[in-house]
Amino acid sequence: MCRKERERIQREQKHFSKEVEDMKRVGEELRQTKRQTARSYHYWLARRNEFALETAQEKRQAEEARRHRGEQVKGLLAALNREARLQHEEELRQPQQQQTGCCCSLLPPLSAAAAAANWLLLQSAAASVSSCSSCSSSSSSSCSSSSCSSSSSAAQ
């Protein structure tokens, strides 16, 4: 009986030693899997942090660009407001000029070339109309003096 017991114990030890070897192998596989999982997790975590950093930088740049555009828009709006205020003040002054009876204030503003042409036309009209020295009339047709009639006909 002792012998049978010893053989049974040896068989169990062999069996248990195989199970222990299997458990060691499984344990090593689990450790390798754990290491691989940890590496993968750390790689994933590093990529996620890089992505978060890039996203934060892009958001900051976009916010800075938005702020810059906002400042530009504010500047443009301020300039437009100044221009509108000046135009409004000018419009307030224009009715006062129109009340004086000047028909020129009703006309649209002339270009520089048109203004120069009008000035030349006025100069030539003023040169053609001569005042009479004897009667001080600005029109020779209304003058009854013979010297004025002769000077106007000579001028023509």
DSSP file (Angstrom, degrees, kcal/mol; ACC not computed):
  #  RESIDUE AA STRUCTURE BP1 BP2  ACC     N-H-->O    O-->H-N    N-H-->O    O-->H-N    TCO  KAPPA ALPHA  PHI   PSI    X-CA   Y-CA   Z-CA
    1    1 A M     >        0   0    0      0, 0.0     4,-2.5     0, 0.0     5,-0.2   0.000 360.0 360.0 360.0 -36.3    0.0    0.0    0.0
    2    2 A C  H  >  +     0   0    0      2,-0.2     4,-2.5     1,-0.2     5,-0.1   0.902 360.0  50.0 -61.2 -41.9    2.8    2.3    0.6
    3    3 A R  H  > S+     0   0    0      2,-0.2     4,-2.4     1,-0.2     5,-0.2   0.928 110.6  48.2 -67.1 -44.0    4.2    1.6   -2.8
    4    4 A K  H  > S+     0   0    0      1,-0.2     4,-2.4     2,-0.2    -2,-0.2   0.894 111.9  51.2 -62.8 -39.5    0.8    2.3   -4.4
    5    5 A E  H  X S+     0   0    0     -4,-2.5     4,-2.5     1,-0.2    -2,-0.2   0.923 109.1  50.1 -63.9 -43.5    0.5    5.5   -2.5
    6    6 A R  H  X S+     0   0    0     -4,-2.5     4,-2.6     2,-0.2    -2,-0.2   0.917 111.3  48.3 -61.9 -44.8    3.9    6.6   -3.5
    7    7 A E  H  X S+     0   0    0     -4,-2.4     4,-2.7     2,-0.2    -1,-0.2   0.896 111.8  50.0 -63.1 -41.3    3.2    5.9   -7.2
    8    8 A R  H  X S+     0   0    0     -4,-2.4     4,-2.5     2,-0.2    -1,-0.2   0.916 111.5  48.3 -64.1 -41.6   -0.1    7.7   -7.0
    9    9 A I  H  X S+     0   0    0     -4,-2.5     4,-2.7     2,-0.2    -2,-0.2   0.902 111.3  50.4 -65.0 -41.3    1.7   10.7   -5.4
   10   10 A Q  H  X S+     0   0    0     -4,-2.6     4,-2.7     2,-0.2    -2,-0.2   0.912 110.8  49.3 -64.0 -41.8    4.3   10.6   -8.1
   11   11 A R  H  X S+     0   0    0     -4,-2.7     4,-2.9     1,-0.2    -2,-0.2   0.932 112.8  47.3 -62.4 -43.8    1.7   10.6  -10.8
   12   12 A E  H  X S+     0   0    0     -4,-2.5     4,-3.4     2,-0.2    -2,-0.2   0.901 111.4  50.9 -64.3 -40.1   -0.1   13.5   -9.1
   13   13 A Q  H  X S+     0   0    0     -4,-2.7     4,-3.0     2,-0.2    -2,-0.2   0.918 111.7  47.8 -62.6 -42.8    3.2   15.4   -8.7
   14   14 A K  H  X S+     0   0    0     -4,-2.7     4,-2.2     2,-0.2    -2,-0.2   0.934 114.4  46.6 -61.1 -46.2    3.9   14.8  -12.4
   15   15 A H  H  X S+     0   0    0     -4,-2.9     4,-2.3     1,-0.2    -2,-0.2   0.931 115.0  46.0 -62.3 -45.6    0.4   15.9  -13.3
   16   16 A F  H  X S+     0   0    0     -4,-3.4     4,-2.9     1,-0.2    -2,-0.2   0.874 109.6  54.1 -66.9 -36.6    0.7   19.0  -11.0
   17   17 A S  H  X S+     0   0    0     -4,-3.0     4,-2.4     2,-0.2    -1,-0.2   0.888 109.4  49.0 -65.5 -36.6    4.1   19.9  -12.3
   18   18 A K  H  X S+     0   0    0     -4,-2.2     4,-2.8     2,-0.2    -2,-0.2   0.919 112.5  48.1 -65.2 -42.5    2.6   19.8  -15.9
   19   19 A E  H  X S+     0   0    0     -4,-2.3     4,-2.8     2,-0.2    -2,-0.2   0.897 110.9  50.7 -64.5 -38.9   -0.2   22.0  -14.7
   20   20 A V  H  X S+     0   0    0     -4,-2.9     4,-2.6     2,-0.2    -2,-0.2   0.918 111.0  48.8 -63.7 -42.8    2.3   24.3  -13.0
   21   21 A E  H  X S+     0   0    0     -4,-2.4     4,-2.7     2,-0.2    -2,-0.2   0.923 112.2  48.8 -61.1 -44.8    4.3   24.5  -16.2
   22   22 A D  H  X S+     0   0    0     -4,-2.8     4,-3.1     1,-0.2    -2,-0.2   0.924 111.9  48.9 -61.0 -43.4    1.1   25.3  -18.2
   23   23 A M  H  X S+     0   0    0     -4,-2.8     4,-2.9     2,-0.2    -2,-0.2   0.887 110.8  50.2 -64.2 -38.9    0.2   27.9  -15.6
   24   24 A K  H  X S+     0   0    0     -4,-2.6     4,-2.7     2,-0.2    -1,-0.2   0.927 112.5  47.5 -63.2 -44.0    3.6   29.5  -15.9
   25   25 A R  H  X S+     0   0    0     -4,-2.7     4,-2.6     2,-0.2    -2,-0.2   0.937 114.1  46.2 -62.6 -46.5    3.3   29.5  -19.7
   26   26 A V  H  X S+     0   0    0     -4,-3.1     4,-2.8     1,-0.2    -2,-0.2   0.907 112.1  52.2 -62.4 -41.5   -0.2   31.0  -19.5
   27   27 A G  H  X S+     0   0    0     -4,-2.9     4,-2.6     2,-0.2    -2,-0.2   0.913 110.1  48.2 -60.2 -43.7    1.1   33.6  -16.9
   28   28 A E  H  X S+     0   0    0     -4,-2.7     4,-2.6     2,-0.2    -2,-0.2   0.913 111.6  50.0 -64.1 -42.3    4.0   34.5  -19.2
   29   29 A E  H  X S+     0   0    0     -4,-2.6     4,-2.8     1,-0.2    -2,-0.2   0.916 110.9  49.7 -61.4 -42.0    1.5   34.9  -22.2
   30   30 A L  H  X S+     0   0    0     -4,-2.8     4,-3.0     2,-0.2    -2,-0.2   0.913 110.3  49.8 -63.0 -42.0   -0.7   37.0  -20.0
   31   31 A R  H  X S+     0   0    0     -4,-2.6     4,-2.9     2,-0.2    -2,-0.2   0.917 112.2  48.1 -62.0 -42.4    2.3   39.2  -19.0
   32   32 A Q  H  X S+     0   0    0     -4,-2.6     4,-3.1     2,-0.2    -2,-0.2   0.920 113.3  47.5 -63.6 -42.9    3.3   39.6  -22.7
   33   33 A T  H  X S+     0   0    0     -4,-2.8     4,-3.1     2,-0.2    -2,-0.2   0.912 112.1  50.4 -62.7 -41.4   -0.3   40.4  -23.6
   34   34 A K  H  X S+     0   0    0     -4,-3.0     4,-2.8     2,-0.2    -2,-0.2   0.924 112.0  47.0 -62.8 -44.1   -0.4   42.9  -20.7
   35   35 A R  H  X S+     0   0    0     -4,-2.9     4,-3.0     2,-0.2    -2,-0.2   0.933 113.7  48.1 -61.2 -46.1    2.8   44.5  -21.9
   36   36 A Q  H  X S+     0   0    0     -4,-3.1     4,-2.9     1,-0.2    -2,-0.2   0.916 113.0  48.2 -62.0 -42.3    1.5   44.7  -25.4
   37   37 A T  H  X S+     0   0    0     -4,-3.1     4,-3.1     2,-0.2    -1,-0.2   0.913 111.9  49.5 -63.5 -42.1   -1.7   46.2  -24.2
   38   38 A A  H  X S+     0   0    0     -4,-2.8     4,-3.0     2,-0.2    -2,-0.2   0.921 112.2  48.0 -63.6 -43.0    0.2   48.7  -22.1
   39   39 A R  H  X S+     0   0    0     -4,-3.0     4,-2.8     2,-0.2     5,-0.2   0.943 113.9  46.9 -61.0 -47.0    2.4   49.6  -25.1
   40   40 A S  H  X S+     0   0    0     -4,-2.9     4,-3.0     1,-0.2    -2,-0.2   0.920 113.3  49.0 -61.0 -43.0   -0.7   49.9  -27.3
   41   41 A Y  H  X S+     0   0    0     -4,-3.1     4,-3.2     2,-0.2    -2,-0.2   0.931 112.4  47.2 -63.1 -44.8   -2.4   52.0  -24.7
   42   42 A H  H  X S+     0   0    0     -4,-3.0     4,-2.6     2,-0.2    -2,-0.2   0.891 113.4  48.8 -64.7 -38.8    0.6   54.3  -24.2
   43   43 A Y  H  X S+     0   0    0     -4,-2.8     4,-2.5    -5,-0.2    -2,-0.2   0.940 114.2  45.9 -63.6 -46.3    0.9   54.7  -28.0
   44   44 A W  H  X S+     0   0    0     -4,-3.0     4,-2.7    -5,-0.2    -2,-0.2   0.915 113.1  50.1 -62.0 -42.8   -2.8   55.4  -28.2
   45   45 A L  H  X S+     0   0    0     -4,-3.2     4,-2.6     2,-0.2    -1,-0.2   0.902 110.4  49.5 -63.1 -41.8   -2.6   57.8  -25.3
   46   46 A A  H  X S+     0   0    0     -4,-2.6     4,-2.5     2,-0.2    -1,-0.2   0.922 112.4  47.6 -63.6 -43.4    0.4   59.6  -26.9
   47   47 A R  H  X S+     0   0    0     -4,-2.5     4,-2.7     2,-0.2    -2,-0.2   0.904 111.9  50.3 -63.5 -40.9   -1.5   59.9  -30.2
   48   48 A R  H  X S+     0   0    0     -4,-2.7     4,-2.8     2,-0.2    -2,-0.2   0.915 111.0  48.5 -64.0 -42.1   -4.6   61.2  -28.4
   49   49 A N  H  X S+     0   0    0     -4,-2.6     4,-2.6     2,-0.2    -2,-0.2   0.900 111.5  49.8 -65.0 -40.2   -2.5   63.8  -26.5
   50   50 A E  H  X S+     0   0    0     -4,-2.5     4,-2.9     2,-0.2    -2,-0.2   0.929 112.5  47.8 -61.5 -44.3   -0.9   64.9  -29.8
   51   51 A F  H  X S+     0   0    0     -4,-2.7     4,-2.9     1,-0.2    -2,-0.2   0.920 111.9  49.1 -62.8 -43.8   -4.3   65.2  -31.4
   52   52 A A  H  X S+     0   0    0     -4,-2.8     4,-2.5     2,-0.2    -1,-0.2   0.902 112.4  48.7 -62.9 -40.0   -5.6   67.2  -28.4
   53   53 A L  H  X S+     0   0    0     -4,-2.6     4,-2.5     2,-0.2    -2,-0.2   0.930 113.1  46.5 -64.9 -46.0   -2.6   69.5  -28.5
   54   54 A E  H  X S+     0   0    0     -4,-2.9     4,-2.8     2,-0.2    -2,-0.2   0.913 113.2  49.9 -62.2 -42.2   -3.0   70.0  -32.3
   55   55 A T  H  X S+     0   0    0     -4,-2.9     4,-2.6     2,-0.2    -2,-0.2   0.914 110.6  49.4 -63.3 -42.6   -6.7   70.6  -31.9
   56   56 A A  H  X S+     0   0    0     -4,-2.5     4,-2.5     2,-0.2    -1,-0.2   0.910 111.9  48.6 -63.6 -41.4   -6.1   73.1  -29.1
   57   57 A Q  H  X S+     0   0    0     -4,-2.5     4,-2.8     2,-0.2    -2,-0.2   0.923 111.8  49.1 -63.7 -43.3   -3.5   74.9  -31.2
   58   58 A E  H  X S+     0   0    0     -4,-2.8     4,-2.8     1,-0.2    -2,-0.2   0.906 111.3  49.8 -62.9 -40.5   -5.9   75.0  -34.2
   59   59 A K  H  X S+     0   0    0     -4,-2.6     4,-2.8     2,-0.2    -1,-0.2   0.918 111.4  48.7 -63.9 -42.6   -8.6   76.4  -31.9
   60   60 A R  H  X S+     0   0    0     -4,-2.5     4,-2.7     2,-0.2    -2,-0.2   0.926 113.3  47.2 -62.1 -43.8   -6.3   79.1  -30.6
   61   61 A Q  H  X S+     0   0    0     -4,-2.8     4,-2.7     2,-0.2    -2,-0.2   0.911 113.2  48.3 -64.2 -41.6   -5.3   80.0  -34.1
   62   62 A A  H  X S+     0   0    0     -4,-2.8     4,-2.8     2,-0.2    -2,-0.2   0.914 112.9  48.0 -64.9 -41.6   -8.9   80.1  -35.3
   63   63 A E  H  X S+     0   0    0     -4,-2.8     4,-2.8     2,-0.2    -2,-0.2   0.903 112.4  49.1 -64.7 -41.1   -9.9   82.2  -32.3
   64   64 A E  H  X S+     0   0    0     -4,-2.7     4,-2.6     2,-0.2    -2,-0.2   0.912 112.6  47.6 -64.2 -42.2   -7.0   84.5  -32.9
   65   65 A A  H  X S+     0   0    0     -4,-2.7     4,-2.9     2,-0.2    -2,-0.2   0.912 112.7  49.3 -64.7 -41.8   -7.9   84.8  -36.6
   66   66 A R  H  X S+     0   0    0     -4,-2.8     4,-2.7     2,-0.2    -2,-0.2   0.917 112.2  48.1 -61.8 -43.1  -11.6   85.4  -35.6
   67   67 A R  H  X S+     0   0    0     -4,-2.8     4,-2.5     2,-0.2    -2,-0.2   0.909 112.3  49.0 -63.5 -42.0  -10.5   88.1  -33.1
   68   68 A H  H  X S+     0   0    0     -4,-2.6     4,-2.4     2,-0.2    -2,-0.2   0.925 112.7  47.1 -64.2 -44.5   -8.2   89.7  -35.8
   69   69 A R  H  X S+     0   0    0     -4,-2.9     4,-3.1     1,-0.2    -2,-0.2   0.899 110.9  53.1 -62.9 -38.8  -11.1   89.7  -38.3
   70   70 A G  H  X S+     0   0    0     -4,-2.7     4,-3.0     2,-0.2    -2,-0.2   0.903 108.7  48.9 -61.9 -41.3  -13.4   91.1  -35.6
   71   71 A E  H  X S+     0   0    0     -4,-2.5     4,-2.5     2,-0.2    -1,-0.2   0.906 112.4  48.7 -65.1 -39.9  -10.9   93.9  -35.0
   72   72 A Q  H  X S+     0   0    0     -4,-2.4     4,-2.7     2,-0.2    -2,-0.2   0.930 113.1  47.2 -63.7 -43.7  -10.7   94.6  -38.8
   73   73 A V  H  X S+     0   0    0     -4,-3.1     4,-3.1     2,-0.2    -2,-0.2   0.911 111.6  50.9 -64.5 -41.2  -14.5   94.6  -39.0
   74   74 A K  H  X S+     0   0    0     -4,-3.0     4,-2.6     2,-0.2    -1,-0.2   0.910 111.2  48.8 -61.3 -41.2  -14.7   96.9  -36.0
   75   75 A G  H  X S+     0   0    0     -4,-2.5     4,-2.4     2,-0.2    -2,-0.2   0.916 112.9  46.8 -63.9 -43.2  -12.2   99.2  -37.6
   76   76 A L  H  X S+     0   0    0     -4,-2.7     4,-2.8     2,-0.2    -2,-0.2   0.909 112.8  49.6 -64.9 -41.5  -14.2   99.1  -40.9
   77   77 A L  H  X S+     0   0    0     -4,-3.1     4,-2.9     2,-0.2    -2,-0.2   0.902 110.3  50.7 -64.2 -39.9  -17.5   99.7  -39.0
   78   78 A A  H  X S+     0   0    0     -4,-2.6     4,-2.6     2,-0.2    -2,-0.2   0.918 111.6  47.9 -62.9 -42.2  -15.9  102.6  -37.2
   79   79 A A  H  X S+     0   0    0     -4,-2.4     4,-2.6     2,-0.2    -2,-0.2   0.917 112.9  48.2 -64.2 -42.6  -14.7  104.1  -40.4
   80   80 A L  H  X S+     0   0    0     -4,-2.8     4,-2.9     2,-0.2    -2,-0.2   0.901 111.3  50.6 -64.1 -40.0  -18.1  103.6  -42.0
   81   81 A N  H  X S+     0   0    0     -4,-2.9     4,-2.8     2,-0.2    -2,-0.2   0.915 111.0  48.4 -63.5 -42.3  -19.8  105.2  -39.0
   82   82 A R  H  X S+     0   0    0     -4,-2.6     4,-2.8     2,-0.2    -2,-0.2   0.934 113.2  48.0 -60.8 -45.4  -17.4  108.2  -39.2
   83   83 A E  H  X S+     0   0    0     -4,-2.6     4,-2.6     1,-0.2    -2,-0.2   0.913 112.9  47.7 -62.2 -43.3  -18.2  108.5  -42.9
   84   84 A A  H  X S+     0   0    0     -4,-2.9     4,-2.7     2,-0.2    -1,-0.2   0.902 111.7  50.5 -64.9 -40.6  -21.9  108.3  -42.3
   85   85 A R  H  X S+     0   0    0     -4,-2.8     4,-2.6     2,-0.2    -2,-0.2   0.928 112.4  46.6 -62.6 -44.8  -21.7  110.8  -39.5
   86   86 A L  H  X S+     0   0    0     -4,-2.8     4,-2.3     2,-0.2    -2,-0.2   0.904 113.4  49.0 -63.5 -41.2  -19.8  113.2  -41.7
   87   87 A Q  H  X S+     0   0    0     -4,-2.6     4,-2.6     2,-0.2    -2,-0.2   0.898 111.1  50.3 -65.1 -39.7  -22.3  112.7  -44.5
   88   88 A H  H  X S+     0   0    0     -4,-2.7     4,-2.2     2,-0.2    -2,-0.2   0.919 110.4  49.1 -64.3 -43.6  -25.2  113.3  -42.1
   89   89 A E  H  X S+     0   0    0     -4,-2.6     4,-1.7     2,-0.2    -2,-0.2   0.897 111.7  49.8 -62.1 -38.8  -23.6  116.5  -40.9
   90   90 A E  H  X S+     0   0    0     -4,-2.3     4,-2.2     1,-0.2    -2,-0.2   0.905 109.6  50.9 -65.1 -41.2  -23.1  117.5  -44.6
   91   91 A E  H  < S+     0   0    0     -4,-2.6    -2,-0.2     1,-0.2    -1,-0.2   0.858 108.0  53.0 -65.1 -33.8  -26.7  116.7  -45.3
   92   92 A L  H  X S+     0   0    0     -4,-2.2     4,-0.6     1,-0.2    -1,-0.2   0.865 111.5  46.2 -67.8 -34.3  -27.7  118.8  -42.3
   93   93 A R  H  X S+     0   0    0     -4,-1.7     4,-1.4     1,-0.2     3,-0.5   0.838 102.5  66.1 -74.7 -33.4  -25.7  121.7  -43.7
   94   94 A Q  H  X S+     0   0    0     -4,-2.2     4,-2.5     1,-0.2     3,-0.3   0.883  94.2  55.5 -61.6 -43.0  -27.1  121.3  -47.3
   95   95 A P  H  > S+     0   0    0      0, 0.0     4,-1.9     0, 0.0    -1,-0.2   0.867 105.3  54.9 -59.9 -32.1  -30.7  122.2  -46.5
   96   96 A Q  H  X S+     0   0    0     -4,-0.6     4,-0.6    -3,-0.5    -2,-0.2   0.897 109.6  46.4 -65.1 -38.5  -29.4  125.5  -45.1
   97   97 A Q  H ><>S+     0   0    0     -4,-1.4     5,-0.9    -3,-0.3     3,-0.7   0.868 110.9  52.5 -69.3 -36.0  -27.7  126.2  -48.4
   98   98 A Q  H ><5S+     0   0    0     -4,-2.5     3,-1.3     1,-0.2    -2,-0.2   0.817 101.2  61.2 -70.3 -29.1  -30.8  125.2  -50.3
   99   99 A Q  H 3<5S+     0   0    0     -4,-1.9    -1,-0.2     1,-0.3    -2,-0.2   0.742  92.1  66.7 -68.7 -21.9  -32.9  127.7  -48.2
  100  100 A T  T <<5S-     0   0    0     -3,-0.7    -1,-0.3    -4,-0.6    -2,-0.2   0.639 115.8-114.3 -73.8 -12.2  -30.7  130.5  -49.5
  101  101 A G  T < 5 +     0   0    0     -3,-1.3     2,-0.5     1,-0.3    -3,-0.1   0.569  61.8 152.2  94.3   9.7  -32.2  129.9  -52.9
  102  102 A C    > < -     0   0    0     -5,-0.9     3,-0.6     1,-0.2    -1,-0.3  -0.626  32.6-160.9 -77.0 123.4  -29.1  128.7  -54.7
  103  103 A C  G >> S+     0   0    0     -2,-0.5     3,-1.0     1,-0.2     4,-0.6   0.676  82.9  74.3 -77.6 -15.3  -30.0  126.3  -57.5
  104  104 A C  G >4 S+     0   0    0      1,-0.2     3,-0.8     2,-0.2    -1,-0.2   0.803  85.5  63.3 -67.6 -27.9  -26.5  124.9  -57.6
  105  105 A S  G <4 S+     0   0    0     -3,-0.6    -1,-0.2     1,-0.2    -2,-0.2   0.714  97.8  57.2 -71.6 -17.1  -27.0  123.0  -54.4
  106  106 A L  G <4 S+     0   0    0     -3,-1.0    -1,-0.2    -4,-0.2    -2,-0.2   0.710  92.8  85.4 -82.1 -20.5  -29.7  120.9  -56.1
  107  107 A L  S << S-     0   0    0     -3,-0.8     3,-0.1    -4,-0.6    -3,-0.0  -0.483  88.9-106.5 -80.8 149.7  -27.3  119.8  -58.8
  108  108 A P        -     0   0    0      0, 0.0    -1,-0.1     0, 0.0    -2,-0.1  -0.397  50.0 -85.9 -68.9 154.9  -25.1  116.7  -58.3
  109  109 A P        -     0   0    0      0, 0.0     2,-0.2     0, 0.0    -4,-0.0  -0.325  47.2-126.1 -63.8 144.0  -21.4  117.5  -57.7
  110  110 A L        -     0   0    0      1,-0.1     2,-0.1    -3,-0.1    -3,-0.0  -0.536  16.5-113.7 -90.6 154.8  -19.4  117.9  -60.9
  111  111 A S     >  -     0   0    0     -2,-0.2     4,-2.5     1,-0.1     5,-0.2  -0.350  36.2-103.5 -75.4 168.8  -16.3  116.1  -61.8
  112  112 A A  H  > S+     0   0    0      1,-0.2     4,-2.1     2,-0.2     5,-0.1   0.882 122.3  49.7 -63.6 -38.7  -13.0  118.2  -62.1
  113  113 A A  H  > S+     0   0    0      2,-0.2     4,-2.2     1,-0.2    -1,-0.2   0.911 112.0  47.3 -67.6 -42.2  -13.2  118.1  -65.9
  114  114 A A  H  > S+     0   0    0      2,-0.2     4,-2.5     1,-0.2    -2,-0.2   0.895 111.7  51.0 -66.5 -39.2  -16.8  119.3  -66.0
  115  115 A A  H  X S+     0   0    0     -4,-2.5     4,-2.2     2,-0.2    -2,-0.2   0.904 110.6  48.9 -64.3 -40.8  -16.1  122.0  -63.5
  116  116 A A  H  X S+     0   0    0     -4,-2.1     4,-2.3     2,-0.2    -2,-0.2   0.893 111.1  50.2 -65.8 -39.5  -13.1  123.3  -65.5
  117  117 A A  H  X S+     0   0    0     -4,-2.2     4,-2.2     2,-0.2    -2,-0.2   0.908 110.8  49.1 -65.3 -41.8  -15.3  123.2  -68.7
  118  118 A N  H  X S+     0   0    0     -4,-2.5     4,-2.5     2,-0.2    -2,-0.2   0.903 110.0  51.6 -63.2 -40.6  -18.0  125.2  -66.9
  119  119 A W  H  X S+     0   0    0     -4,-2.2     4,-2.4     1,-0.2    -2,-0.2   0.921 110.3  48.4 -63.2 -43.8  -15.5  127.8  -65.7
  120  120 A L  H  X S+     0   0    0     -4,-2.3     4,-2.5     2,-0.2    -1,-0.2   0.893 110.8  51.5 -63.0 -39.0  -14.1  128.2  -69.2
  121  121 A L  H  X S+     0   0    0     -4,-2.2     4,-2.2     2,-0.2    -2,-0.2   0.918 110.6  47.9 -63.3 -43.5  -17.6  128.7  -70.5
  122  122 A L  H  X S+     0   0    0     -4,-2.5     4,-2.4     2,-0.2    -2,-0.2   0.894 111.4  51.1 -64.2 -39.5  -18.4  131.3  -67.9
  123  123 A Q  H  X S+     0   0    0     -4,-2.4     4,-1.9     2,-0.2    -2,-0.2   0.917 111.5  46.5 -64.5 -43.1  -15.1  133.1  -68.7
  124  124 A S  H  X S+     0   0    0     -4,-2.5     4,-1.7     2,-0.2    -1,-0.2   0.878 112.8  50.0 -68.7 -35.4  -15.9  133.2  -72.4
  125  125 A A  H  X S+     0   0    0     -4,-2.2     4,-1.5     1,-0.2    -2,-0.2   0.894 110.9  49.6 -67.1 -39.4  -19.4  134.4  -71.7
  126  126 A A  H  < S+     0   0    0     -4,-2.4    -2,-0.2     1,-0.2    -1,-0.2   0.852 109.9  51.4 -68.0 -33.6  -18.1  137.1  -69.5
  127  127 A A  H  < S+     0   0    0     -4,-1.9    -1,-0.2     1,-0.2    -2,-0.2   0.848 108.4  51.1 -71.8 -33.1  -15.6  138.2  -72.1
  128  128 A S  H  < S+     0   0    0     -4,-1.7     2,-0.7    -5,-0.1    -1,-0.2   0.800 100.6  69.8 -76.0 -27.1  -18.3  138.4  -74.8
  129  129 A V  S  < S-     0   0    0     -4,-1.5     2,-0.4    -5,-0.1    10,-0.1  -0.819  70.4-175.9 -92.1 116.6  -20.5  140.6  -72.6
  130  130 A S        -     0   0    0     -2,-0.7     2,-0.3     8,-0.1    10,-0.1  -0.870  22.3-124.0-111.7 147.1  -18.9  144.0  -72.2
  131  131 A S        -     0   0    0     -2,-0.4     2,-0.4     8,-0.1     7,-0.2  -0.656  26.5-115.3 -89.8 146.3  -20.2  146.8  -70.1
  132  132 A C     >  -     0   0    0      5,-2.8     4,-1.5    -2,-0.3     5,-0.1  -0.633  14.6-153.7 -81.9 131.4  -20.9  150.2  -71.6
  133  133 A S  T  4 S+     0   0    0     -2,-0.4    -1,-0.1     2,-0.2    -2,-0.0   0.769  92.2  48.1 -77.1 -24.7  -18.7  153.0  -70.4
  134  134 A S  T  4 S+     0   0    0      1,-0.1    -1,-0.2     3,-0.1    -2,-0.0   0.880 129.8  16.2 -85.8 -37.4  -21.3  155.6  -71.1
  135  135 A C  T  4 S-     0   0    0      2,-0.1    -2,-0.2    10,-0.0    -1,-0.1   0.494  91.7-128.8-114.5  -3.0  -24.4  154.1  -69.5
  136  136 A S     <  +     0   0    0     -4,-1.5     2,-0.3     1,-0.2    -3,-0.1   0.765  54.9 151.0  60.5  29.5  -22.9  151.3  -67.3
  137  137 A S        -     0   0    0      1,-0.1    -5,-2.8    -5,-0.1    -1,-0.2  -0.703  44.7-147.8 -89.3 142.4  -25.2  148.8  -68.9
  138  138 A S  S    S+     0   0    0     -2,-0.3     2,-0.5    -7,-0.2    -1,-0.1   0.644  84.1  61.1 -84.4 -13.3  -24.0  145.2  -69.0
  139  139 A S    >   -     0   0    0      1,-0.1     3,-0.5   -10,-0.1     4,-0.5  -0.957  67.5-154.9-116.0 128.8  -25.8  144.4  -72.2
  140  140 A S  T 3  S+     0   0    0     -2,-0.5     3,-0.3     1,-0.2    -1,-0.1   0.726  92.8  64.5 -73.6 -20.4  -25.1  146.4  -75.3
  141  141 A S  T 3  S+     0   0    0      1,-0.2    -1,-0.2    11,-0.0     8,-0.0   0.811 103.3  46.5 -73.0 -28.1  -28.5  145.7  -76.7
  142  142 A S  S <  S+     0   0    0     -3,-0.5     2,-0.3     2,-0.0    -1,-0.2   0.569  93.7  97.6 -87.5  -8.3  -30.2  147.7  -73.9
  143  143 A C        -     0   0    0     -4,-0.5    -3,-0.0    -3,-0.3    -7,-0.0  -0.618  53.5-167.8 -83.1 137.4  -27.7  150.6  -74.4
  144  144 A S        +     0   0    0     -2,-0.3     2,-0.2     4,-0.0    -1,-0.1   0.435  51.2 113.7-102.3  -1.4  -28.9  153.5  -76.5
  145  145 A S     >  -     0   0    0      1,-0.1     4,-1.7    -5,-0.1     5,-0.1  -0.477  63.6-142.0 -73.8 141.0  -25.6  155.1  -76.8
  146  146 A S  H  > S+     0   0    0      1,-0.2     4,-1.8     2,-0.2    -1,-0.1   0.813 101.7  54.8 -72.4 -30.2  -24.1  155.2  -80.3
  147  147 A S  H  > S+     0   0    0      2,-0.2     4,-2.0     1,-0.2    -1,-0.2   0.856 107.7  49.9 -70.6 -33.8  -20.6  154.6  -79.0
  148  148 A C  H  > S+     0   0    0      2,-0.2     4,-2.4     1,-0.2     5,-0.2   0.904 110.0  50.0 -70.8 -41.0  -21.7  151.5  -77.2
  149  149 A S  H  X S+     0   0    0     -4,-1.7     4,-2.0     1,-0.2    -2,-0.2   0.890 112.5  47.5 -64.5 -38.1  -23.4  150.1  -80.3
  150  150 A S  H  X S+     0   0    0     -4,-1.8     4,-1.9     2,-0.2    -1,-0.2   0.876 112.0  49.1 -71.8 -35.5  -20.4  150.7  -82.3
  151  151 A S  H  X S+     0   0    0     -4,-2.0     4,-1.9     2,-0.2    -2,-0.2   0.867 112.5  48.1 -71.9 -33.9  -18.1  149.1  -79.7
  152  152 A S  H  X S+     0   0    0     -4,-2.4     4,-1.6     2,-0.2    -2,-0.2   0.872 112.7  47.9 -73.5 -34.7  -20.3  146.1  -79.5
  153  153 A S  H  < S+     0   0    0     -4,-2.0    -2,-0.2    -5,-0.2    -1,-0.2   0.844 112.0  50.4 -72.2 -30.8  -20.5  145.7  -83.2
  154  154 A A  H  < S+     0   0    0     -4,-1.9    -2,-0.2     1,-0.2    -1,-0.2   0.861 109.5  51.1 -70.5 -35.1  -16.7  146.1  -83.4
  155  155 A A  H  <        0   0    0     -4,-1.9    -2,-0.2     1,-0.3    -1,-0.2   0.837 360.0 360.0 -69.9 -31.3  -16.3  143.4  -80.8
  156  156 A Q     <        0   0    0     -4,-1.6    -1,-0.3    -5,-0.1    -2,-0.2   0.511 360.0 360.0 -76.9 360.0  -18.6  141.1  -82.7
